[in-house]
Amino acid sequence: MADLRKQTDMTQATHACPYCSAPLTNPRRVQCGAPECKRRYRNERQRDFQAKHRSTTGRSYSRQYDKPRVKAYPITCAQCQRQVTVTKATSQYCSHQCFYDAKYGKDRPRQSSQGVAAHKRLSPRRRRAMRAIRVAERGTAGTVPWIAGTCTRCGDAFVRRQARTVRHCSRRCQIRDKAARRRALQVGATVDAISRYRIHVRDGWTCHICGDPVDRDAVVPDLEAPVLDHVIALAKGGSHSEGNLRTAHFYCNSVKRDLKVGWSALAG
């Protein structure tokens, strides 16, 4: 059966594989498909393509993305009269030394690396480190001074590096004071520079509504937290000044709202 199929293939074959001479029945096939035949066929196609591309462009297809070669220009140095090759068509000198010799003269004062100041021979990173060491030895931190004081909101002592006057120990206290001033300005009230801590000390850390002491360490929304209450509410034309501010519990201030002073106002 196998011999009969082989004889049938030989009778139906139109041509043979050019590499292994195997019979091919498809007239469009150029090789039999064996791995070795396929490799030889691809190599021939690649060689033909490269030869055609080289004859057309003057360079191989695989080198088409290479950077162009730097042009070389033979010149005679205008200073030392040497025959050299340079990469720039307008160059007149073979080196920087010849250029400076022609510009400033051969007898110009020269400074070696030994004559350069020590701080100039160091790297930028090394110079910054040495500068930081000198600042630490002087006990300073540059031109910006350190300012010590007491926070006008929470009363904590602070030491901050700042070029201007500082009234708060942190950004948080500063933002909260600005929010209180902004709320007063929005209703058209008079706004003065106040010290929250000074008002609490003045009132003895005692709520002016109920008469009980406030918790100094508590913060809002704790009901015992100390807050500032406007005696005459901002909505009723009161000012945001120390004369119109009193210490109060957060709870008492929330219940009082914009009513009169004291718990007696809540009964009416």
N, C-alpha and C positions, 0 to 999 in steps of 0.2 A: 504493500500500500504506500509505503514511504517512497519507494523507488518510482511508483507511478506518479505521485505528487511532484517529485523532483523533475521527472521528465516533462510533466505538464507545465511546470514553472519555466523550464528551459525553452519550451516551445512558445510560451506566451511572453517571454522577456523581450523588451524593446532595446535595451542597452545594458551595459555592465558598469559596476561601480569603478570609478577611475583609480581607486586606492587599493581595493582588495579583489576586484574583478568579480564581485558577486552579481548575479543577474537581477535586474530591476525591471519590474513590470509596469511601473508608472513612468510615463515619458517625462514628467516634470521633475522627478527626483534627480538630484545631482550626486548623491552619495547614499550608501545603503542604510545609514543610521547607526552603525556600530560606533562605540565611544572613540576608538582610534581614528576612524574615518571622519567623524564629526570634528575631532580636534584638528586634524590636518586640513580639513576644509575651512574651518574658521581662521586658521593661521594664514592660509593663502589669501582669503578675503581681506584680512587685516593688512597684509603686506601690500596688496594691490591698492587699498584705500590710502595707506600712508604714502606710497609712491606717487599717487595721483595728487594728493594734497601737497606734498613737497614740491612737485613740479609746478603747481599753480601758485603757491604762496611763498615758496622758498624755505619753509621750516616745517618740522614735523607737527602733526596734529596734537600730539601729547605735550608739545612745548608751547602751545598757543597762549597760555596764561603766564608764561615766564616774563619777568621784568626785562625791558630792553637793556641791552648792554650800554654801559656808560661810555660816552664817546671820549676819545683821547686826542688831545691836541699837542703836537710837539711845538715847543717855544724855546726861546733863549732868554734866560733870566736877565732882567735889566740891571741887576745888582752884581751878581757873581759871574755872569756870562756863561752859565752852564746850560747844556742842552738837556732839557727835561720834558716830561710828558705830563700835562695837566688835564683836568676834566672840565675846565671852563675856558671858553674860547677867548674871553677878555682878560685872562690872567697874564700878568707881566712878571711875576716873581715866583720862584720855586718854593718858597717857604715863608712863614711869618717872620722869621729872623731877617731875611733879606728885605722884606717889606718895611720893617721898623728901622733897619739900617739905612735904607734909602730915605725914609721920612724924617728920622731924628738924628741920623749920623751914627757912624760906628763908635765914636768916642762918647756916646751918651752914657750917663751914670746908670749902672745896672744894679739891681737889688736881687740878691739870691733869696732862697727860701729861709736861710738863716737870719737874714736881716728883717724879715717880715715880723710884725708883732705877733706875740704868741696867740692872742685871741683870734687873729685873722687866719692862722694856720689850722685852727680847730674846725670841726664840722659844726653846722648849725645846731644840731641836737646837743653837742657838747657845750657850745656857748650858752644855750638856754639853761643847761644844768648848772653851769658855773655861776650864771647870773642869779639863779634861785638860791644857790649857796651863799652868795654875798648878801642877798636880801635877808636870808635867815640869820646871818651873823650880825647884821645891823639891828635885827629885831623889828623890822618893818615889813610891810606887805605892799610895796609899791607906793604910789602917790595917793591912793584912796585911804582915808583914815578909818579907824575903828571908832564907833560911837557906842557908848554905854548909856543906858537909861531905864526907865520903867514904862511898861506898856500902858497907854492911856485907857485901854479897854479892859484887860484882865489883870493888870497890876504886876505882871511878872517882870523881873529884871532881865535885861538882855544886853548882849554885846554883838553889834552887827557892823559889817564893813560897808560903809555907805558914804557917798560924796555929799549928800544933802541931809537935812534934818530928818530924823526918824522918830516917829511917835508910837510905833507898834512893834511888838516882838515878832510877828509873823505876818505872812500874807493873808492868812485867814482872818486875823483880827482887823487888818486894814480893810478887807473886803466887807466885813460886817459893819464897820463904822461908815463906810461909804454908802452902803445900802440904807442905813438909817437916815443919813443926810439926804440921800436922793428921795426917800419917801416924804421927808418934810418939804423939800423943794417942790415936789410935784403938786402939793396942796397950797403952795404959795406962802408957806410959813417962813419966819425969820430963822436963819440957821447960823449958830455960833460954833466956834471951836470948843468942844467940851471934852472932859476927861471922865470916862465912865467910872474908872477906879476911884477918882477923887470924890465923885458924888456918893459912891457906896461908903467910903470912909467918913464923909461928912454926915451921912444919915446913920452911922453906927451899924451898918449892915442889918438894918431893921426895916421891915415892910411898913410903909406909911399908911397902908389901908387897914391891915388887921393888927398891926403892932407886934407881930411875932418876928423873931430873927430869921434871916434867910440862910440858906446853905451855901457857903462861899464856894465849895468845890463842885456843886451841882451845875449842870448845864441844861439848857432847853433841849428836849421837852420835859425835863423833870419839873414837877409841880412846885418844888421848893427852890428852884433855880432863881438867882437874883436877876432882875431885869429893870429897865428904866421906864417909869410911868410918867406921862405928861399930865401935870395937874390940870391944866386947861388943855383939852384934847386939841390935836392939830386940826381936826374937822371943825372945831368950834373957834378957831382963830388963835390957838396957842402957838408959842414959839418953841423952837428946838434949841433951848439954852439951859444952862445949869440952874437958873432961877426957876424954871418951869419943869424941872425934872426931879423925880424922887425915886428912891429905891422901893421895889415891890417884888412880891412873889410872882412867878410866872402865872400861877393859877389865879391870884387875886387880880392881876392886871388883865387877864383874859376875861374874867367875869365882869369887871368894872366897865370895860370897853370905853366909851366916850361920855360916861355919865359924870355926875358930880363927885367930889372927893369923899371917900369914906364909904363904909358899908351901909350907912343910912340911906344912901342914894339908891341902893338895890332894892329896898323894901317898897319904894314908891312906884 
